[in-house]
Amino acid sequence: EKQQMILSLTDVTELKKEVEQQFSVRVHFCDSCGGQSFTVESPTEELKEFISTFFAKKNLKAVFFFFGKYFTVKRNS
């Protein structure tokens, strides 16, 4: 089983700020017992690539679902 990475609020805040500045899109963050997840209203390939690169720099991987509207983050293996 793959463990879900727990992100710091600093990482989450940084991602939300950078996406909003560069794409004028809000990233919604959900932190619950089931883990951490994100949603984006109107994902584009460019935005998904940006998010993937953001996490790759931290040795993490964004895993997208539902056409990129939903994603979680895990450790790169």
N, CA, C and O atoms as a GROMACS GRO file, in nm:
protein
  308
    1GLU      N    1   0.084  -0.118   0.000
    1GLU     CA    2   0.000   0.000   0.000
    1GLU      C    3   0.089   0.125   0.000
    1GLU      O    4   0.190   0.131   0.070
    2LYS      N    5   0.050   0.221  -0.079
    2LYS     CA    6   0.126   0.345  -0.083
    2LYS      C    7   0.076   0.439   0.025
    2LYS      O    8  -0.045   0.458   0.042
    3GLN      N    9   0.171   0.497   0.098
    3GLN     CA   10   0.135   0.592   0.202
    3GLN      C   11   0.114   0.729   0.141
    3GLN      O   12   0.188   0.769   0.051
    4GLN      N   13   0.014   0.799   0.188
    4GLN     CA   14  -0.010   0.935   0.140
    4GLN      C   15   0.083   1.030   0.214
    4GLN      O   16   0.095   1.025   0.337
    5MET      N   17   0.148   1.115   0.139
    5MET     CA   18   0.241   1.211   0.197
    5MET      C   19   0.164   1.319   0.270
    5MET      O   20   0.064   1.370   0.220
    6ILE      N   21   0.210   1.354   0.387
    6ILE     CA   22   0.150   1.463   0.461
    6ILE      C   23   0.231   1.589   0.431
    6ILE      O   24   0.349   1.598   0.464
    7LEU      N   25   0.166   1.685   0.368
    7LEU     CA   26   0.232   1.809   0.331
    7LEU      C   27   0.225   1.909   0.446
    7LEU      O   28   0.130   1.909   0.524
    8SER      N   29   0.326   1.994   0.455
    8SER     CA   30   0.321   2.101   0.554
    8SER      C   31   0.229   2.211   0.503
    8SER      O   32   0.208   2.225   0.383
    9LEU      N   33   0.176   2.289   0.595
    9LEU     CA   34   0.091   2.401   0.554
    9LEU      C   35   0.172   2.503   0.475
    9LEU      O   36   0.116   2.576   0.392
   10THR      N   37   0.302   2.509   0.499
   10THR     CA   38   0.389   2.598   0.422
   10THR      C   39   0.389   2.558   0.275
   10THR      O   40   0.377   2.643   0.188
   11ASP      N   41   0.403   2.427   0.247
   11ASP     CA   42   0.401   2.377   0.108
   11ASP      C   43   0.266   2.406   0.042
   11ASP      O   44   0.260   2.449  -0.073
   12VAL      N   45   0.159   2.382   0.116
   12VAL     CA   46   0.024   2.403   0.062
   12VAL      C   47   0.003   2.551   0.030
   12VAL      O   48  -0.048   2.585  -0.076
   13THR      N   49   0.042   2.637   0.122
   13THR     CA   50   0.026   2.782   0.102
   13THR      C   51   0.108   2.829  -0.017
   13THR      O   52   0.061   2.910  -0.097
   14GLU      N   53   0.230   2.778  -0.030
   14GLU     CA   54   0.317   2.813  -0.142
   14GLU      C   55   0.253   2.771  -0.275
   14GLU      O   56   0.251   2.849  -0.371
   15LEU      N   57   0.202   2.649  -0.282
   15LEU     CA   58   0.138   2.601  -0.405
   15LEU      C   59   0.018   2.689  -0.440
   15LEU      O   60   0.005   2.735  -0.554
   16LYS      N   61  -0.070   2.712  -0.343
   16LYS     CA   62  -0.191   2.790  -0.369
   16LYS      C   63  -0.156   2.930  -0.419
   16LYS      O   64  -0.217   2.980  -0.513
   17LYS      N   65  -0.056   2.992  -0.357
   17LYS     CA   66  -0.016   3.127  -0.394
   17LYS      C   67   0.041   3.131  -0.536
   17LYS      O   68   0.004   3.217  -0.616
   18GLU      N   69   0.131   3.038  -0.567
   18GLU     CA   70   0.194   3.036  -0.700
   18GLU      C   71   0.092   3.008  -0.811
   18GLU      O   72   0.097   3.071  -0.916
   19VAL      N   73   0.001   2.915  -0.788
   19VAL     CA   74  -0.101   2.883  -0.889
   19VAL      C   75  -0.193   3.003  -0.910
   19VAL      O   76  -0.226   3.037  -1.024
   20GLU      N   77  -0.233   3.067  -0.801
   20GLU     CA   78  -0.323   3.182  -0.814
   20GLU      C   79  -0.253   3.295  -0.890
   20GLU      O   80  -0.315   3.360  -0.975
   21GLN      N   81  -0.126   3.319  -0.862
   21GLN     CA   82  -0.052   3.427  -0.929
   21GLN      C   83  -0.032   3.398  -1.078
   21GLN      O   84  -0.048   3.487  -1.161
   22GLN      N   85   0.004   3.275  -1.111
   22GLN     CA   86   0.039   3.243  -1.249
   22GLN      C   87  -0.079   3.204  -1.337
   22GLN      O   88  -0.076   3.225  -1.458
   23PHE      N   89  -0.185   3.148  -1.277
   23PHE     CA   90  -0.296   3.095  -1.356
   23PHE      C   91  -0.431   3.157  -1.322
   23PHE      O   92  -0.531   3.129  -1.388
   24SER      N   93  -0.436   3.242  -1.219
   24SER     CA   94  -0.562   3.300  -1.170
   24SER      C   95  -0.665   3.192  -1.141
   24SER      O   96  -0.784   3.207  -1.171
   25VAL      N   97  -0.618   3.082  -1.082
   25VAL     CA   98  -0.702   2.966  -1.048
   25VAL      C   99  -0.682   2.937  -0.900
   25VAL      O  100  -0.570   2.946  -0.848
   26ARG      N  101  -0.790   2.903  -0.832
   26ARG     CA  102  -0.779   2.867  -0.690
   26ARG      C  103  -0.764   2.716  -0.675
   26ARG      O  104  -0.834   2.638  -0.739
   27VAL      N  105  -0.671   2.680  -0.588
   27VAL     CA  106  -0.652   2.539  -0.552
   27VAL      C  107  -0.719   2.523  -0.415
   27VAL      O  108  -0.687   2.594  -0.320
   28HIS      N  109  -0.812   2.429  -0.406
   28HIS     CA  110  -0.880   2.402  -0.280
   28HIS      C  111  -0.812   2.283  -0.213
   28HIS      O  112  -0.785   2.181  -0.277
   29PHE      N  113  -0.784   2.296  -0.085
   29PHE     CA  114  -0.712   2.194  -0.009
   29PHE      C  115  -0.804   2.134   0.095
   29PHE      O  116  -0.873   2.206   0.167
   30CYS      N  117  -0.804   2.002   0.103
   30CYS     CA  118  -0.885   1.930   0.202
   30CYS      C  119  -0.791   1.844   0.287
   30CYS      O  120  -0.719   1.760   0.234
   31ASP      N  121  -0.794   1.866   0.416
   31ASP     CA  122  -0.709   1.789   0.508
   31ASP      C  123  -0.803   1.721   0.607
   31ASP      O  124  -0.856   1.786   0.698
   32SER      N  125  -0.822   1.591   0.590
   32SER     CA  126  -0.915   1.519   0.677
   32SER      C  127  -0.852   1.388   0.722
   32SER      O  128  -0.738   1.358   0.687
   33CYS      N  129  -0.926   1.311   0.798
   33CYS     CA  130  -0.875   1.182   0.848
   33CYS      C  131  -0.830   1.091   0.733
   33CYS      O  132  -0.736   1.013   0.748
   34GLY      N  133  -0.897   1.102   0.620
   34GLY     CA  134  -0.865   1.017   0.506
   34GLY      C  135  -0.739   1.057   0.434
   34GLY      O  136  -0.692   0.984   0.347
   35GLY      N  137  -0.682   1.172   0.467
   35GLY     CA  138  -0.561   1.219   0.401
   35GLY      C  139  -0.580   1.357   0.344
   35GLY      O  140  -0.681   1.424   0.370
   36GLN      N  141  -0.483   1.399   0.267
   36GLN     CA  142  -0.486   1.532   0.208
   36GLN      C  143  -0.518   1.521   0.060
   36GLN      O  144  -0.467   1.433  -0.009
   37SER      N  145  -0.602   1.611   0.011
   37SER     CA  146  -0.633   1.612  -0.132
   37SER      C  147  -0.657   1.756  -0.176
   37SER      O  148  -0.675   1.846  -0.094
   38PHE      N  149  -0.656   1.775  -0.307
   38PHE     CA  150  -0.672   1.907  -0.366
   38PHE      C  151  -0.774   1.900  -0.478
   38PHE      O  152  -0.791   1.795  -0.541
   39THR      N  153  -0.844   2.010  -0.501
   39THR     CA  154  -0.931   2.020  -0.617
   39THR      C  155  -0.903   2.152  -0.688
   39THR      O  156  -0.864   2.251  -0.626
   40VAL      N  157  -0.922   2.150  -0.820
   40VAL     CA  158  -0.903   2.267  -0.905
   40VAL      C  159  -1.025   2.273  -0.996
   40VAL      O  160  -1.062   2.173  -1.057
   41GLU      N  161  -1.087   2.390  -1.006
   41GLU     CA  162  -1.209   2.404  -1.086
   41GLU      C  163  -1.189   2.376  -1.235
   41GLU      O  164  -1.262   2.296  -1.294
   42SER      N  165  -1.091   2.442  -1.296
   42SER     CA  166  -1.072   2.432  -1.441
   42SER      C  167  -0.928   2.396  -1.474
   42SER      O  168  -0.851   2.483  -1.515
   43PRO      N  169  -0.891   2.270  -1.458
   43PRO     CA  170  -0.752   2.232  -1.483
   43PRO      C  171  -0.719   2.235  -1.632
   43PRO      O  172  -0.801   2.198  -1.716
   44THR      N  173  -0.599   2.280  -1.663
   44THR     CA  174  -0.547   2.274  -1.799
   44THR      C  175  -0.422   2.187  -1.796
   44THR      O  176  -0.369   2.159  -1.689
   45GLU      N  177  -0.376   2.144  -1.912
   45GLU     CA  178  -0.253   2.065  -1.916
   45GLU      C  179  -0.136   2.146  -1.861
   45GLU      O  180  -0.050   2.092  -1.792
   46GLU      N  181  -0.134   2.275  -1.892
   46GLU     CA  182  -0.027   2.362  -1.844
   46GLU      C  183  -0.028   2.370  -1.691
   46GLU      O  184   0.077   2.366  -1.628
   47LEU      N  185  -0.146   2.382  -1.632
   47LEU     CA  186  -0.158   2.388  -1.487
   47LEU      C  187  -0.117   2.256  -1.424
   47LEU      O  188  -0.044   2.255  -1.324
   48LYS      N  189  -0.161   2.145  -1.481
   48LYS     CA  190  -0.123   2.014  -1.427
   48LYS      C  191   0.029   1.995  -1.434
   48LYS      O  192   0.088   1.941  -1.340
   49GLU      N  193   0.091   2.040  -1.542
   49GLU     CA  194   0.236   2.031  -1.556
   49GLU      C  195   0.305   2.117  -1.450
   49GLU      O  196   0.405   2.075  -1.390
   50PHE      N  197   0.253   2.236  -1.426
   50PHE     CA  198   0.309   2.325  -1.325
   50PHE      C  199   0.302   2.259  -1.186
   50PHE      O  200   0.400   2.260  -1.111
   51ILE      N  201   0.186   2.203  -1.154
   51ILE     CA  202   0.168   2.137  -1.023
   51ILE      C  203   0.263   2.018  -1.011
   51ILE      O  204   0.325   1.998  -0.906
   52SER      N  205   0.273   1.938  -1.117
   52SER     CA  206   0.364   1.822  -1.115
   52SER      C  207   0.508   1.866  -1.092
   52SER      O  208   0.580   1.804  -1.014
   53THR      N  209   0.550   1.972  -1.159
   53THR     CA  210   0.687   2.023  -1.144
   53THR      C  211   0.709   2.079  -1.004
   53THR      O  212   0.815   2.058  -0.944
   54PHE      N  213   0.609   2.150  -0.951
   54PHE     CA  214   0.617   2.205  -0.815
   54PHE      C  215   0.649   2.093  -0.715
   54PHE      O  216   0.737   2.108  -0.630
   55PHE      N  217   0.576   1.982  -0.725
   55PHE     CA  218   0.598   1.873  -0.630
   55PHE      C  219   0.724   1.792  -0.662
   55PHE      O  220   0.789   1.741  -0.571
   56ALA      N  221   0.758   1.780  -0.790
   56ALA     CA  222   0.879   1.706  -0.828
   56ALA      C  223   1.003   1.770  -0.764
   56ALA      O  224   1.097   1.700  -0.726
   57LYS      N  225   1.004   1.902  -0.753
   57LYS     CA  226   1.116   1.973  -0.690
   57LYS      C  227   1.130   1.936  -0.544
   57LYS      O  228   1.236   1.953  -0.485
   58LYS      N  229   1.024   1.885  -0.485
   58LYS     CA  230   1.023   1.843  -0.344
   58LYS      C  231   1.031   1.690  -0.333
   58LYS      O  232   1.007   1.633  -0.227
   59ASN      N  233   1.064   1.626  -0.446
   59ASN     CA  234   1.071   1.480  -0.455
   59ASN      C  235   0.937   1.414  -0.422
   59ASN      O  236   0.931   1.310  -0.356
   60LEU      N  237   0.830   1.477  -0.468
   60LEU     CA  238   0.694   1.426  -0.450
   60LEU      C  239   0.627   1.416  -0.585
   60LEU      O  240   0.675   1.472  -0.684
   61LYS      N  241   0.517   1.344  -0.590
   61LYS     CA  242   0.445   1.325  -0.717
   61LYS      C  243   0.297   1.357  -0.698
   61LYS      O  244   0.233   1.307  -0.606
   62ALA      N  245   0.244   1.441  -0.788
   62ALA     CA  246   0.101   1.470  -0.788
   62ALA      C  247   0.032   1.362  -0.870
   62ALA      O  248   0.076   1.330  -0.981
   63VAL      N  249  -0.074   1.305  -0.816
   63VAL     CA  250  -0.150   1.200  -0.885
   63VAL      C  251  -0.289   1.257  -0.913
   63VAL      O  252  -0.366   1.285  -0.821
   64PHE      N  253  -0.321   1.274  -1.043
   64PHE     CA  254  -0.445   1.339  -1.084
   64PHE      C  255  -0.557   1.238  -1.111
   64PHE      O  256  -0.532   1.128  -1.160
   65PHE      N  257  -0.680   1.279  -1.079
   65PHE     CA  258  -0.801   1.200  -1.102
   65PHE      C  259  -0.907   1.291  -1.162
   65PHE      O  260  -0.894   1.413  -1.158
   66PHE      N  261  -1.010   1.232  -1.218
   66PHE     CA  262  -1.126   1.307  -1.268
   66PHE      C  263  -1.083   1.423  -1.360
   66PHE      O  264  -1.118   1.539  -1.337
   67PHE      N  265  -1.006   1.388  -1.464
   67PHE     CA  266  -0.962   1.485  -1.565
   67PHE      C  267  -0.878   1.597  -1.507
   67PHE      O  268  -0.874   1.707  -1.562
   68GLY      N  269  -0.811   1.571  -1.396
   68GLY     CA  270  -0.723   1.670  -1.336
   68GLY      C  271  -0.790   1.763  -1.237
   68GLY      O  272  -0.725   1.853  -1.184
   69LYS      N  273  -0.919   1.743  -1.212
   69LYS     CA  274  -0.989   1.830  -1.118
   69LYS      C  275  -0.956   1.796  -0.972
   69LYS      O  276  -0.980   1.876  -0.882
   70TYR      N  277  -0.901   1.678  -0.950
   70TYR     CA  278  -0.872   1.630  -0.815
   70TYR      C  279  -0.734   1.569  -0.817
   70TYR      O  280  -0.699   1.498  -0.911
   71PHE      N  281  -0.654   1.597  -0.713
   71PHE     CA  282  -0.524   1.530  -0.706
   71PHE      C  283  -0.480   1.511  -0.562
   71PHE      O  284  -0.521   1.583  -0.471
   72THR      N  285  -0.394   1.412  -0.545
   72THR     CA  286  -0.330   1.384  -0.418
   72THR      C  287  -0.180   1.387  -0.443
   72THR      O  288  -0.136   1.397  -0.557
   73VAL      N  289  -0.103   1.377  -0.336
   73VAL     CA  290   0.042   1.383  -0.348
   73VAL      C  291   0.102   1.262  -0.276
   73VAL      O  292   0.057   1.225  -0.168
   74LYS      N  293   0.202   1.203  -0.338
   74LYS     CA  294   0.270   1.089  -0.275
   74LYS      C  295   0.421   1.104  -0.294
   74LYS      O  296   0.467   1.186  -0.373
   75ARG      N  297   0.494   1.022  -0.221
   75ARG     CA  298   0.640   1.021  -0.235
   75ARG      C  299   0.678   0.964  -0.370
   75ARG      O  300   0.614   0.872  -0.420
   76ASN      N  301   0.783   1.019  -0.428
   76ASN     CA  302   0.839   0.961  -0.551
   76ASN      C  303   0.907   0.831  -0.515
   76ASN      O  304   0.982   0.826  -0.417
   77SER      N  305   0.883   0.726  -0.592
   77SER     CA  306   0.949   0.599  -0.558
   77SER      C  307   1.036   0.552  -0.670
   77SER      O  308   1.099   0.447  -0.660
   0.00000   0.00000   0.00000
